[in-house]
């Protein structure tokens, strides 16, 4: 199923040594799994067997081996992903948001665009609006919107009963059609 790639003894020893080193640290589990996949491949396991053990797709294991042969062991150990990159630590974010807490408590309307401008000035880099939304969510902020109806509003049944009672009492509406009364007055 997998591509047959033979590694020399020196490469096998290098993989084994790095695998043991990372296993002792127990910090980077993903790098450990990548090295383990290489190690299992070097001792003759198939991609399907390695896939079951490590949890990687069989094609990814082939890609790992090719990458190792082309770029070396450091390309397998290092993690070059840049997603979820944070420009500030949690404490720095808290300190940054303090300036907005005072404004919010004073009743000022805060928008994400205003916070984003200040954030970009503080970090010196352009950021996406979603970064600000995630920042606010991490620190327990939420959107406050006005209620669609008054919470103390009477129920629909109470309103209907009130309308029935007001017309049964014989009370007249405030506005009347004066044209009918004017015509009646002229006929007399």
N, CA and C atoms as an extended XYZ file, in Angstrom:
564
Properties=species:S:1:pos:R:3:atomname:S:1:resname:S:1:resid:I:1 pbc="F F F"
N         0.824       -1.196        0.000 N   UNK     1
C         0.000        0.000        0.000 CA  UNK     1
C         0.864        1.255        0.000 C   UNK     1
N         1.889        1.262        0.841 N   UNK     2
C         2.744        2.436        0.940 CA  UNK     2
C         3.909        2.373       -0.027 C   UNK     2
N         4.553        3.478       -0.198 N   UNK     3
C         5.714        3.569       -1.073 CA  UNK     3
C         6.903        2.973       -0.333 C   UNK     3
N         7.660        2.145       -1.033 N   UNK     4
C         8.836        1.543       -0.400 CA  UNK     4
C         9.982        2.536       -0.434 C   UNK     4
N        10.396        2.966        0.749 N   UNK     5
C        11.530        3.875        0.860 CA  UNK     5
C        12.469        3.281        1.902 C   UNK     5
N        13.655        2.996        1.494 N   UNK     6
C        14.631        2.413        2.399 CA  UNK     6
C        15.489        3.513        2.997 C   UNK     6
N        15.602        3.470        4.300 N   UNK     7
C        16.445        4.428        5.008 CA  UNK     7
C        17.741        3.737        5.398 C   UNK     7
N        18.841        4.454        5.368 N   UNK     8
C        20.120        3.875        5.752 CA  UNK     8
C        20.205        3.775        7.274 C   UNK     8
N        21.183        3.055        7.766 N   UNK     9
C        21.329        2.825        9.207 CA  UNK     9
C        21.545        4.137        9.960 C   UNK     9
N        22.293        5.042        9.361 N   UNK    10
C        22.546        6.333       10.010 CA  UNK    10
C        21.239        7.110       10.194 C   UNK    10
N        20.388        7.104        9.182 N   UNK    11
C        19.101        7.793        9.276 CA  UNK    11
C        18.218        7.142       10.336 C   UNK    11
N        18.223        5.823       10.409 N   UNK    12
C        17.424        5.108       11.411 CA  UNK    12
C        17.889        5.459       12.824 C   UNK    12
N        19.220        5.534       13.011 N   UNK    13
C        19.761        5.880       14.327 CA  UNK    13
C        19.393        7.309       14.707 C   UNK    13
N        19.450        8.217       13.719 N   UNK    14
C        19.114        9.617       13.965 CA  UNK    14
C        17.650        9.743       14.399 C   UNK    14
N        16.778        9.053       13.725 N   UNK    15
C        15.352        9.093       14.074 CA  UNK    15
C        15.143        8.532       15.481 C   UNK    15
N        15.790        7.413       15.779 N   UNK    16
C        15.633        6.780       17.083 CA  UNK    16
C        16.131        7.694       18.199 C   UNK    16
N        17.261        8.353       17.975 N   UNK    17
C        17.843        9.246       18.973 CA  UNK    17
C        16.925       10.440       19.247 C   UNK    17
N        16.420       11.069       18.183 N   UNK    18
C        15.517       12.219       18.339 CA  UNK    18
C        14.207       11.792       19.002 C   UNK    18
N        13.739       10.600       18.669 N   UNK    19
C        12.505       10.082       19.248 CA  UNK    19
C        12.651        9.917       20.759 C   UNK    19
N        13.771        9.369       21.192 N   UNK    20
C        14.023        9.188       22.616 CA  UNK    20
C        14.157       10.529       23.322 C   UNK    20
N        14.802       11.477       22.669 N   UNK    21
C        14.993       12.808       23.249 CA  UNK    21
C        13.651       13.514       23.466 C   UNK    21
N        12.779       13.462       22.464 N   UNK    22
C        11.466       14.113       22.586 CA  UNK    22
C        10.584       13.367       23.575 C   UNK    22
N        10.734       12.035       23.632 N   UNK    23
C         9.922       11.242       24.556 CA  UNK    23
C        10.238       11.623       26.005 C   UNK    23
N        11.477       11.949       26.300 N   UNK    24
C        11.865       12.352       27.649 CA  UNK    24
C        11.248       13.691       28.027 C   UNK    24
N        11.212       14.614       27.073 N   UNK    25
C        10.673       15.949       27.357 CA  UNK    25
C         9.155       15.925       27.514 C   UNK    25
N         8.492       15.103       26.722 N   UNK    26
C         7.027       14.981       26.719 CA  UNK    26
C         6.334       16.324       26.549 C   UNK    26
N         6.923       17.205       25.761 N   UNK    27
C         6.316       18.507       25.515 CA  UNK    27
C         5.555       18.521       24.194 C   UNK    27
N         6.200       18.083       23.143 N   UNK    28
C         5.604       18.175       21.821 CA  UNK    28
C         5.118       16.798       21.375 C   UNK    28
N         3.863       16.513       21.660 N   UNK    29
C         3.283       15.215       21.342 CA  UNK    29
C         3.200       15.005       19.826 C   UNK    29
N         2.884       16.064       19.091 N   UNK    30
C         2.741       15.927       17.639 CA  UNK    30
C         4.076       15.586       16.982 C   UNK    30
N         5.151       16.223       17.445 N   UNK    31
C         6.474       15.903       16.904 CA  UNK    31
C         6.849       14.464       17.262 C   UNK    31
N         6.473       14.045       18.454 N   UNK    32
C         6.737       12.673       18.880 CA  UNK    32
C         6.021       11.688       17.956 C   UNK    32
N         4.769       11.977       17.621 N   UNK    33
C         4.011       11.090       16.732 CA  UNK    33
C         4.615       11.054       15.330 C   UNK    33
N         5.079       12.198       14.845 N   UNK    34
C         5.698       12.226       13.517 CA  UNK    34
C         6.983       11.391       13.505 C   UNK    34
N         7.785       11.538       14.553 N   UNK    35
C         9.027       10.757       14.646 CA  UNK    35
C         8.729        9.270       14.825 C   UNK    35
N         7.693        8.967       15.598 N   UNK    36
C         7.311        7.571       15.795 CA  UNK    36
C         6.886        6.949       14.467 C   UNK    36
N         6.155        7.717       13.666 N   UNK    37
C         5.753        7.220       12.354 CA  UNK    37
C         6.987        6.936       11.496 C   UNK    37
N         7.969        7.827       11.541 N   UNK    38
C         9.215        7.593       10.792 CA  UNK    38
C         9.950        6.363       11.319 C   UNK    38
N         9.988        6.228       12.612 N   UNK    39
C        10.681        5.087       13.233 CA  UNK    39
C        10.018        3.766       12.824 C   UNK    39
N         8.699        3.748       12.890 N   UNK    40
C         7.990        2.525       12.517 CA  UNK    40
C         8.184        2.214       11.038 C   UNK    40
N         8.251        3.231       10.233 N   UNK    41
C         8.480        3.043        8.792 CA  UNK    41
C         9.892        2.515        8.550 C   UNK    41
N        10.841        2.977        9.364 N   UNK    42
C        12.232        2.544        9.179 CA  UNK    42
C        12.442        1.085        9.585 C   UNK    42
N        11.592        0.567       10.455 N   UNK    43
C        11.755       -0.839       10.855 CA  UNK    43
C        10.902       -1.770       10.006 C   UNK    43
N        10.235       -1.214        8.971 N   UNK    44
C         9.572       -2.072        8.004 CA  UNK    44
C         8.064       -2.164        8.105 C   UNK    44
N         7.432       -1.376        8.954 N   UNK    45
C         5.970       -1.405        9.050 CA  UNK    45
C         5.366       -0.749        7.813 C   UNK    45
N         4.172       -1.191        7.450 N   UNK    46
C         3.482       -0.590        6.305 CA  UNK    46
C         2.763        0.679        6.747 C   UNK    46
N         2.375        1.480        5.764 N   UNK    47
C         1.662        2.721        6.078 CA  UNK    47
C         0.329        2.444        6.770 C   UNK    47
N        -0.337        1.366        6.393 N   UNK    48
C        -1.622        1.016        7.014 CA  UNK    48
C        -1.426        0.677        8.493 C   UNK    48
N        -0.384       -0.073        8.807 N   UNK    49
C        -0.106       -0.440       10.200 CA  UNK    49
C         0.267        0.806       11.016 C   UNK    49
N         1.099        1.649       10.436 N   UNK    50
C         1.520        2.870       11.125 CA  UNK    50
C         0.319        3.782       11.330 C   UNK    50
N        -0.550        3.843       10.347 N   UNK    51
C        -1.744        4.672       10.433 CA  UNK    51
C        -2.610        4.274       11.624 C   UNK    51
N        -2.761        2.973       11.848 N   UNK    52
C        -3.544        2.494       12.990 CA  UNK    52
C        -2.866        2.816       14.320 C   UNK    52
N        -1.564        2.725       14.368 N   UNK    53
C        -0.825        2.957       15.614 CA  UNK    53
C        -0.791        4.443       15.979 C   UNK    53
N        -0.414        5.270       15.003 N   UNK    54
C        -0.164        6.686       15.266 CA  UNK    54
C        -1.423        7.537       15.092 C   UNK    54
N        -2.289        7.129       14.179 N   UNK    55
C        -3.504        7.908       13.948 CA  UNK    55
C        -3.406        8.871       12.778 C   UNK    55
N        -2.344        8.766       11.995 N   UNK    56
C        -2.190        9.592       10.808 CA  UNK    56
C        -2.770        8.866        9.601 C   UNK    56
N        -3.097        9.614        8.581 N   UNK    57
C        -3.521        9.030        7.317 CA  UNK    57
C        -2.302        8.404        6.650 C   UNK    57
N        -2.538        7.345        5.898 N   UNK    58
C        -1.431        6.624        5.261 CA  UNK    58
C        -0.640        7.521        4.304 C   UNK    58
N        -1.313        8.374        3.577 N   UNK    59
C        -0.621        9.271        2.641 CA  UNK    59
C         0.265       10.264        3.392 C   UNK    59
N        -0.189       10.711        4.573 N   UNK    60
C         0.608       11.654        5.363 CA  UNK    60
C         1.919       11.011        5.801 C   UNK    60
N         1.886        9.734        6.074 N   UNK    61
C         3.109        9.041        6.476 CA  UNK    61
C         4.108        9.033        5.325 C   UNK    61
N         3.622        8.791        4.109 N   UNK    62
C         4.487        8.852        2.927 CA  UNK    62
C         5.066       10.252        2.764 C   UNK    62
N         4.228       11.259        2.968 N   UNK    63
C         4.698       12.647        2.865 CA  UNK    63
C         5.761       12.955        3.917 C   UNK    63
N         5.592       12.415        5.118 N   UNK    64
C         6.593       12.618        6.180 CA  UNK    64
C         7.941       12.030        5.782 C   UNK    64
N         7.915       10.829        5.243 N   UNK    65
C         9.164       10.172        4.848 CA  UNK    65
C         9.862       10.973        3.753 C   UNK    65
N         9.088       11.414        2.770 N   UNK    66
C         9.676       12.220        1.687 CA  UNK    66
C        10.248       13.527        2.220 C   UNK    66
N         9.530       14.150        3.117 N   UNK    67
C         9.995       15.415        3.696 CA  UNK    67
C        11.285       15.196        4.487 C   UNK    67
N        11.330       14.087        5.227 N   UNK    68
C        12.534       13.777        6.006 CA  UNK    68
C        13.737       13.576        5.089 C   UNK    68
N        13.544       12.842        4.006 N   UNK    69
C        14.646       12.577        3.086 CA  UNK    69
C        15.096       13.863        2.403 C   UNK    69
N        14.161       14.728        2.051 N   UNK    70
C        14.504       15.956        1.335 CA  UNK    70
C        15.087       17.034        2.248 C   UNK    70
N        14.516       17.201        3.451 N   UNK    71
C        14.881       18.346        4.290 CA  UNK    71
C        15.563       17.994        5.605 C   UNK    71
N        15.533       16.744        6.002 N   UNK    72
C        16.200       16.353        7.229 CA  UNK    72
C        15.267       16.269        8.428 C   UNK    72
N        15.843       15.899        9.564 N   UNK    73
C        15.075       15.634       10.783 CA  UNK    73
C        14.459       16.900       11.382 C   UNK    73
N        15.118       18.030       11.207 N   UNK    74
C        14.597       19.278       11.786 CA  UNK    74
C        13.265       19.686       11.171 C   UNK    74
N        13.045       19.329        9.911 N   UNK    75
C        11.767       19.670        9.274 CA  UNK    75
C        10.624       18.860        9.878 C   UNK    75
N        10.925       17.706       10.420 N   UNK    76
C         9.896       16.865       11.038 CA  UNK    76
C         9.627       17.324       12.471 C   UNK    76
N        10.658       17.717       13.172 N   UNK    77
C        10.506       18.114       14.580 CA  UNK    77
C         9.864       19.481       14.712 C   UNK    77
N        10.302       20.421       13.880 N   UNK    78
C         9.800       21.787       14.031 CA  UNK    78
C         8.356       21.888       13.560 C   UNK    78
N         7.623       22.775       14.223 N   UNK    79
C         6.223       23.010       13.894 CA  UNK    79
C         6.119       24.410       13.327 C   UNK    79
N         5.849       24.506       12.042 N   UNK    80
C         5.869       25.798       11.374 CA  UNK    80
C         4.485       26.403       11.206 C   UNK    80
N         3.483       25.806       11.828 N   UNK    81
C         2.132       26.352       11.697 CA  UNK    81
C         2.041       27.697       12.400 C   UNK    81
N         1.262       28.593       11.822 N   UNK    82
C         1.138       29.934       12.395 CA  UNK    82
C        -0.289       30.260       12.799 C   UNK    82
N        -1.189       29.299       12.750 N   UNK    83
C        -2.559       29.602       13.153 CA  UNK    83
C        -2.617       29.811       14.661 C   UNK    83
N        -3.622       30.545       15.090 N   UNK    84
C        -3.818       30.888       16.497 CA  UNK    84
C        -2.619       31.623       17.080 C   UNK    84
N        -1.938       32.371       16.256 N   UNK    85
C        -0.797       33.139       16.721 CA  UNK    85
C        -1.308       34.316       17.534 C   UNK    85
N        -0.846       34.422       18.737 N   UNK    86
C        -1.278       35.517       19.596 CA  UNK    86
C        -0.144       36.508       19.747 C   UNK    86
N        -0.484       37.755       19.578 N   UNK    87
C         0.530       38.809       19.666 CA  UNK    87
C         0.774       39.238       21.101 C   UNK    87
N        -0.156       38.914       21.982 N   UNK    88
C        -0.038       39.303       23.387 CA  UNK    88
C        -0.289       38.088       24.265 C   UNK    88
N         0.300       38.106       25.442 N   UNK    89
C        -0.011       37.062       26.410 CA  UNK    89
C        -1.368       37.373       27.033 C   UNK    89
N        -1.895       36.431       27.804 N   UNK    90
C        -3.207       36.629       28.430 CA  UNK    90
C        -3.182       37.831       29.369 C   UNK    90
N        -2.096       37.991       30.105 N   UNK    91
C        -1.975       39.128       31.031 CA  UNK    91
C        -1.920       40.450       30.266 C   UNK    91
N        -1.198       40.468       29.152 N   UNK    92
C        -1.131       41.681       28.336 CA  UNK    92
C        -2.495       42.019       27.728 C   UNK    92
N        -3.226       40.974       27.346 N   UNK    93
C        -4.579       41.199       26.816 CA  UNK    93
C        -5.486       41.797       27.882 C   UNK    93
N        -5.387       41.276       29.096 N   UNK    94
C        -6.196       41.799       30.198 CA  UNK    94
C        -5.873       43.265       30.446 C   UNK    94
N        -4.605       43.579       30.450 N   UNK    95
C        -4.175       44.960       30.645 CA  UNK    95
C        -4.676       45.858       29.504 C   UNK    95
N        -4.638       45.341       28.290 N   UNK    96
C        -5.116       46.090       27.126 CA  UNK    96
C        -6.616       46.391       27.245 C   UNK    96
N        -7.396       45.411       27.712 N   UNK    97
C        -8.848       45.578       27.794 CA  UNK    97
C        -9.292       46.467       28.960 C   UNK    97
N        -8.394       46.739       29.909 N   UNK    98
C        -8.732       47.597       31.043 CA  UNK    98
C        -9.200       48.981       30.599 C   UNK    98
N        -8.615       49.521       29.552 N   UNK    99
C        -9.008       50.848       29.078 CA  UNK    99
C       -10.447       50.860       28.581 C   UNK    99
N       -10.945       49.730       28.125 N   UNK   100
C       -12.313       49.655       27.619 CA  UNK   100
C       -13.320       49.350       28.723 C   UNK   100
N       -12.857       48.772       29.823 N   UNK   101
C       -13.754       48.477       30.948 CA  UNK   101
C       -14.322       49.774       31.502 C   UNK   101
N       -13.482       50.778       31.662 N   UNK   102
C       -13.932       52.063       32.194 CA  UNK   102
C       -14.968       52.702       31.266 C   UNK   102
N       -14.710       52.639       29.962 N   UNK   103
C       -15.660       53.201       28.998 CA  UNK   103
C       -16.988       52.450       29.029 C   UNK   103
N       -16.923       51.124       29.121 N   UNK   104
C       -18.146       50.317       29.137 CA  UNK   104
C       -18.966       50.586       30.399 C   UNK   104
N       -18.300       50.723       31.530 N   UNK   105
C       -19.010       51.003       32.778 CA  UNK   105
C       -19.616       52.398       32.773 C   UNK   105
N       -19.023       53.308       32.032 N   UNK   106
C       -19.553       54.664       31.933 CA  UNK   106
C       -20.748       54.731       30.985 C   UNK   106
N       -21.026       53.628       30.290 N   UNK   107
C       -22.178       53.583       29.401 CA  UNK   107
C       -21.864       53.902       27.960 C   UNK   107
N       -20.608       54.021       27.617 N   UNK   108
C       -20.230       54.316       26.232 CA  UNK   108
C       -20.462       53.083       25.364 C   UNK   108
N       -20.803       53.308       24.121 N   UNK   109
C       -21.013       52.203       23.192 CA  UNK   109
C       -19.675       51.860       22.555 C   UNK   109
N       -19.246       50.630       22.760 N   UNK   110
C       -17.974       50.162       22.196 CA  UNK   110
C       -18.256       49.319       20.970 C   UNK   110
N       -17.471       49.533       19.943 N   UNK   111
C       -17.581       48.695       18.754 CA  UNK   111
C       -16.269       47.950       18.558 C   UNK   111
N       -16.368       46.850       17.828 N   UNK   112
C       -15.180       46.044       17.569 CA  UNK   112
C       -14.173       46.830       16.731 C   UNK   112
N       -14.678       47.694       15.866 N   UNK   113
C       -13.768       48.492       15.027 CA  UNK   113
C       -12.881       49.411       15.874 C   UNK   113
N       -13.465       50.014       16.913 N   UNK   114
C       -12.665       50.873       17.797 CA  UNK   114
C       -11.609       50.063       18.532 C   UNK   114
N       -12.019       48.902       19.048 N   UNK   115
C       -11.085       48.048       19.788 CA  UNK   115
C        -9.987       47.554       18.839 C   UNK   115
N       -10.364       47.213       17.600 N   UNK   116
C        -9.394       46.735       16.617 CA  UNK   116
C        -8.347       47.807       16.307 C   UNK   116
N        -8.777       49.054       16.160 N   UNK   117
C        -7.818       50.137       15.888 CA  UNK   117
C        -6.785       50.239       17.001 C   UNK   117
N        -7.259       50.235       18.236 N   UNK   118
C        -6.338       50.326       19.377 CA  UNK   118
C        -5.442       49.093       19.461 C   UNK   118
N        -6.006       47.923       19.155 N   UNK   119
C        -5.230       46.685       19.196 CA  UNK   119
C        -4.123       46.720       18.151 C   UNK   119
N        -4.466       47.183       16.940 N   UNK   120
C        -3.459       47.283       15.881 CA  UNK   120
C        -2.354       48.273       16.248 C   UNK   120
N        -2.733       49.372       16.916 N   UNK   121
C        -1.728       50.340       17.369 CA  UNK   121
C        -0.828       49.726       18.436 C   UNK   121
N        -1.421       48.954       19.348 N   UNK   122
C        -0.654       48.359       20.442 CA  UNK   122
C         0.305       47.281       19.938 C   UNK   122
N        -0.140       46.489       18.946 N   UNK   123
C         0.713       45.409       18.456 CA  UNK   123
C         1.615       45.838       17.316 C   UNK   123
N         1.232       46.884       16.617 N   UNK   124
C         2.030       47.345       15.496 CA  UNK   124
C         1.793       46.554       14.225 C   UNK   124
N         0.782       45.688       14.222 N   UNK   125
C         0.469       44.883       13.041 CA  UNK   125
C        -1.022       44.937       12.787 C   UNK   125
N        -1.382       44.737       11.529 N   UNK   126
C        -2.792       44.693       11.139 CA  UNK   126
C        -3.366       43.347       11.555 C   UNK   126
N        -4.536       43.365       12.173 N   UNK   127
C        -5.184       42.122       12.591 CA  UNK   127
C        -6.576       42.036       11.987 C   UNK   127
N        -7.133       40.859       12.023 N   UNK   128
C        -8.471       40.630       11.486 CA  UNK   128
C        -9.504       40.875       12.587 C   UNK   128
N       -10.714       41.205       12.195 N   UNK   129
C       -11.782       41.483       13.163 CA  UNK   129
C       -12.070       40.251       14.016 C   UNK   129
N       -11.942       39.048       13.425 N   UNK   130
C       -12.191       37.821       14.188 CA  UNK   130
C       -11.202       37.664       15.339 C   UNK   130
N       -10.011       38.197       15.187 N   UNK   131
C        -9.032       38.165       16.274 CA  UNK   131
C        -9.575       38.908       17.485 C   UNK   131
N       -10.221       40.034       17.237 N   UNK   132
C       -10.773       40.835       18.326 CA  UNK   132
C       -11.963       40.116       18.969 C   UNK   132
N       -12.814       39.509       18.144 N   UNK   133
C       -13.940       38.756       18.693 CA  UNK   133
C       -13.447       37.624       19.593 C   UNK   133
N       -12.413       36.913       19.156 N   UNK   134
C       -11.849       35.827       19.975 CA  UNK   134
C       -11.232       36.374       21.260 C   UNK   134
N       -10.558       37.499       21.168 N   UNK   135
C        -9.963       38.142       22.336 CA  UNK   135
C       -11.045       38.481       23.362 C   UNK   135
N       -12.126       39.084       22.896 N   UNK   136
C       -13.210       39.471       23.794 CA  UNK   136
C       -13.884       38.251       24.409 C   UNK   136
N       -14.060       37.206       23.624 N   UNK   137
C       -14.676       35.986       24.140 CA  UNK   137
C       -13.792       35.332       25.198 C   UNK   137
N       -12.469       35.324       24.965 N   UNK   138
C       -11.526       34.741       25.923 CA  UNK   138
C       -11.610       35.418       27.280 C   UNK   138
N       -11.934       36.705       27.278 N   UNK   139
C       -11.953       37.471       28.523 CA  UNK   139
C       -13.362       37.676       29.061 C   UNK   139
N       -14.347       36.961       28.515 N   UNK   140
C       -15.691       36.962       29.065 CA  UNK   140
C       -16.554       38.149       28.660 C   UNK   140
N       -16.187       38.846       27.613 N   UNK   141
C       -17.008       39.951       27.138 CA  UNK   141
C       -18.113       39.381       26.271 C   UNK   141
N       -19.229       40.111       26.166 N   UNK   142
C       -20.324       39.673       25.323 CA  UNK   142
C       -21.011       40.875       24.707 C   UNK   142
N       -21.758       40.621       23.647 N   UNK   143
C       -22.512       41.686       22.998 CA  UNK   143
C       -23.750       41.974       23.834 C   UNK   143
N       -24.047       43.247       24.008 N   UNK   144
C       -25.247       43.635       24.719 CA  UNK   144
C       -26.166       44.300       23.710 C   UNK   144
N       -27.366       43.751       23.590 N   UNK   145
C       -28.338       44.290       22.654 CA  UNK   145
C       -29.594       44.678       23.416 C   UNK   145
N       -30.344       45.668       22.933 N   UNK   146
C       -31.601       46.015       23.601 CA  UNK   146
C       -32.607       44.885       23.438 C   UNK   146
N       -33.512       44.775       24.415 N   UNK   147
C       -34.525       43.735       24.356 CA  UNK   147
C       -35.552       44.087       23.281 C   UNK   147
N       -36.074       43.076       22.599 N   UNK   148
C       -37.056       43.366       21.554 CA  UNK   148
C       -38.393       43.854       22.114 C   UNK   148
N       -38.736       43.437       23.332 N   UNK   149
C       -39.984       43.902       23.955 CA  UNK   149
C       -39.711       44.255       25.405 C   UNK   149
N       -40.627       45.008       25.994 N   UNK   150
C       -40.516       45.380       27.394 CA  UNK   150
C       -40.783       44.151       28.259 C   UNK   150
N       -39.901       43.827       29.197 N   UNK   151
C       -40.113       42.626       30.003 CA  UNK   151
C       -41.326       42.758       30.940 C   UNK   151
N       -41.764       43.980       31.234 N   UNK   152
C       -42.916       44.175       32.114 CA  UNK   152
C       -44.228       44.318       31.358 C   UNK   152
N       -44.203       44.022       30.062 N   UNK   153
C       -45.389       44.169       29.224 CA  UNK   153
C       -46.462       43.169       29.647 C   UNK   153
N       -47.730       43.613       29.587 N   UNK   154
C       -48.837       42.733       29.919 CA  UNK   154
C       -48.989       41.669       28.838 C   UNK   154
N       -49.604       40.553       29.233 N   UNK   155
C       -49.797       39.483       28.257 CA  UNK   155
C       -50.857       39.891       27.238 C   UNK   155
N       -50.890       39.161       26.142 N   UNK   156
C       -51.853       39.461       25.078 CA  UNK   156
C       -53.292       39.312       25.567 C   UNK   156
N       -53.537       38.345       26.446 N   UNK   157
C       -54.891       38.148       26.990 CA  UNK   157
C       -55.315       39.345       27.827 C   UNK   157
N       -54.407       39.854       28.650 N   UNK   158
C       -54.724       41.019       29.482 CA  UNK   158
C       -55.003       42.251       28.622 C   UNK   158
N       -54.247       42.407       27.550 N   UNK   159
C       -54.454       43.550       26.651 CA  UNK   159
C       -55.805       43.436       25.967 C   UNK   159
N       -56.151       42.227       25.496 N   UNK   160
C       -57.437       42.022       24.825 CA  UNK   160
C       -58.591       42.260       25.793 C   UNK   160
N       -58.450       41.799       27.041 N   UNK   161
C       -59.509       42.000       28.035 CA  UNK   161
C       -59.675       43.481       28.347 C   UNK   161
N       -58.603       44.191       28.406 N   UNK   162
C       -58.659       45.621       28.683 CA  UNK   162
C       -59.385       46.356       27.557 C   UNK   162
N       -59.133       45.946       26.311 N   UNK   163
C       -59.808       46.570       25.171 CA  UNK   163
C       -61.303       46.296       25.197 C   UNK   163
N       -61.697       45.062       25.559 N   UNK   164
C       -63.120       44.719       25.631 CA  UNK   164
C       -63.812       45.528       26.710 C   UNK   164
N       -63.179       45.654       27.848 N   UNK   165
C       -63.769       46.382       28.968 CA  UNK   165
C       -63.926       47.861       28.657 C   UNK   165
N       -62.996       48.428       27.951 N   UNK   166
C       -63.071       49.864       27.671 CA  UNK   166
C       -64.208       50.189       26.719 C   UNK   166
N       -64.544       49.326       25.762 N   UNK   167
C       -65.657       49.596       24.842 CA  UNK   167
C       -66.992       49.244       25.477 C   UNK   167
N       -67.022       48.319       26.451 N   UNK   168
C       -68.282       47.954       27.104 CA  UNK   168
C       -68.736       49.036       28.071 C   UNK   168
N       -67.829       49.792       28.595 N   UNK   169
C       -68.173       50.841       29.553 CA  UNK   169
C       -68.864       52.022       28.881 C   UNK   169
N       -68.886       52.006       27.581 N   UNK   170
C       -69.511       53.096       26.870 CA  UNK   170
C       -68.596       54.278       26.681 C   UNK   170
N       -67.377       54.118       26.997 N   UNK   171
C       -66.459       55.231       26.799 CA  UNK   171
C       -66.226       55.415       25.317 C   UNK   171
N       -66.133       56.636       24.892 N   UNK   172
C       -65.948       56.935       23.480 CA  UNK   172
C       -64.462       57.122       23.209 C   UNK   172
N       -64.080       56.799       22.029 N   UNK   173
C       -62.682       57.034       21.701 CA  UNK   173
C       -62.389       58.529       21.689 C   UNK   173
N       -61.185       58.868       21.882 N   UNK   174
C       -60.793       60.270       21.955 CA  UNK   174
C       -61.037       60.966       20.641 C   UNK   174
N       -60.730       60.310       19.559 N   UNK   175
C       -60.918       60.901       18.238 CA  UNK   175
C       -62.268       60.464       17.673 C   UNK   175
N       -63.036       61.421       17.158 N   UNK   176
C       -64.310       61.092       16.520 CA  UNK   176
C       -64.339       61.707       15.132 C   UNK   176
N       -65.234       61.192       14.321 N   UNK   177
C       -65.365       61.715       12.968 CA  UNK   177
C       -66.261       62.942       13.033 C   UNK   177
N       -65.726       64.105       12.865 N   UNK   178
C       -66.481       65.353       12.987 CA  UNK   178
C       -67.313       65.631       11.760 C   UNK   178
N       -67.012       65.004       10.670 N   UNK   179
C       -67.768       65.271        9.453 CA  UNK   179
C       -69.202       64.767        9.600 C   UNK   179
N       -69.449       63.649       10.267 N   UNK   180
C       -70.800       63.143       10.462 CA  UNK   180
C       -71.587       64.060       11.391 C   UNK   180
N       -70.971       64.493       12.462 N   UNK   181
C       -71.681       65.375       13.407 CA  UNK   181
C       -71.957       66.732       12.778 C   UNK   181
N       -71.074       67.168       11.918 N   UNK   182
C       -71.260       68.457       11.258 CA  UNK   182
C       -72.430       68.372       10.286 C   UNK   182
N       -72.549       67.236        9.572 N   UNK   183
C       -73.663       67.055        8.627 CA  UNK   183
C       -74.998       66.993        9.378 C   UNK   183
N       -74.994       66.321       10.524 N   UNK   184
C       -76.224       66.219       11.319 CA  UNK   184
C       -76.634       67.594       11.822 C   UNK   184
N       -75.678       68.410       12.222 N   UNK   185
C       -75.966       69.744       12.721 CA  UNK   185
C       -76.514       70.641       11.625 C   UNK   185
N       -76.108       70.476       10.416 N   UNK   186
C       -76.567       71.289        9.294 CA  UNK   186
C       -77.991       70.913        8.883 C   UNK   186
N       -78.325       69.643        9.004 N   UNK   187
C       -79.657       69.196        8.614 CA  UNK   187
C       -80.714       69.753        9.569 C   UNK   187
N       -80.400       70.018       10.765 N   UNK   188
C       -81.369       70.468       11.755 CA  UNK   188
C       -81.709       71.874       11.543 C   UNK   188
